[in-house]
Amino acid sequence: MVSVFSTALLGAVLGFLGRGIMPSGDKGGVITTACVGLCGASMTASLGWLMDFWGIGSMTGYGAAAAGAVVLLIVYRIFSGLEIEA
């Protein structure tokens, strides 16, 4: 149960950080970006666990959750029609 909350917290924090790293003029704001990060982290951690790549609460799962959150944030920016500022 703790790993579920820590993965969700990791995704939300990465969403907030993603907002600072990749600023844009989207209307969603910080909450939307945090939710997208949370969804990316949760999806990646859950899929890896279901496919038996890592156990619940493992450091590999947290690393993959971070990567999934960042990838989903980038995909969100691409599909929302906003340019990614480098």
C-alpha positions in Angstrom: 0.0 0.0 0.0 2.9 2.3 0.7 4.3 1.8 -2.7 1.0 2.9 -4.3 1.1 6.2 -2.4 4.8 6.7 -3.0 4.4 6.1 -6.8 1.5 8.5 -6.9 3.5 11.1 -4.9 6.5 10.5 -7.3 4.2 11.1 -10.3 2.7 14.3 -8.9 6.1 15.7 -7.9 7.5 14.9 -11.4 4.4 16.6 -12.8 5.2 19.7 -10.8 8.8 19.6 -11.8 7.8 19.0 -15.4 5.8 22.2 -15.3 9.0 24.0 -14.2 11.3 22.3 -16.7 9.0 22.5 -19.7 7.0 25.7 -19.2 4.3 26.4 -21.7 1.1 28.4 -22.2 -1.3 25.5 -21.7 -4.5 26.3 -19.9 -4.4 23.2 -17.7 -1.9 24.6 -15.3 0.0 22.9 -12.5 -2.8 20.6 -11.4 -3.3 19.1 -14.9 0.5 18.7 -15.3 0.7 16.9 -11.9 -2.2 14.7 -12.8 -0.6 13.7 -16.1 2.6 12.9 -14.3 0.7 10.9 -11.7 -1.0 8.9 -14.5 2.2 8.2 -16.3 4.0 7.0 -13.1 1.0 4.8 -12.1 0.6 3.3 -15.6 4.3 2.5 -15.9 4.7 1.0 -12.4 1.6 -1.1 -12.7 2.4 -2.4 -16.2 5.9 -3.4 -15.1 4.5 -5.2 -12.1 1.9 -7.0 -14.1 4.4 -8.1 -16.7 6.7 -9.3 -13.8 9.6 -7.0 -14.7 9.9 -5.8 -11.1 8.3 -6.2 -7.7 6.1 -3.8 -5.9 8.1 -1.1 -4.2 11.4 -1.8 -6.0 13.8 0.9 -7.0 13.6 -0.2 -10.6 9.8 0.3 -10.5 10.3 3.8 -9.2 12.8 4.6 -11.9 10.5 3.4 -14.5 7.6 5.3 -13.0 9.7 8.5 -13.2 10.5 7.7 -16.9 6.8 7.0 -17.6 5.7 10.3 -16.1 8.2 12.3 -18.1 7.2 10.4 -21.4 3.5 11.0 -20.7 4.2 14.7 -20.0 6.0 15.0 -23.3 3.2 13.2 -25.2 0.6 15.4 -23.5 2.5 18.5 -24.7 2.7 17.1 -28.3 -1.0 16.2 -28.5 -2.2 19.4 -26.8 -0.7 21.3 -29.8 1.8 23.2 -27.8 5.4 23.6 -28.7 8.0 22.1 -26.4 10.5 24.9 -25.5 14.1 23.7 -25.3 
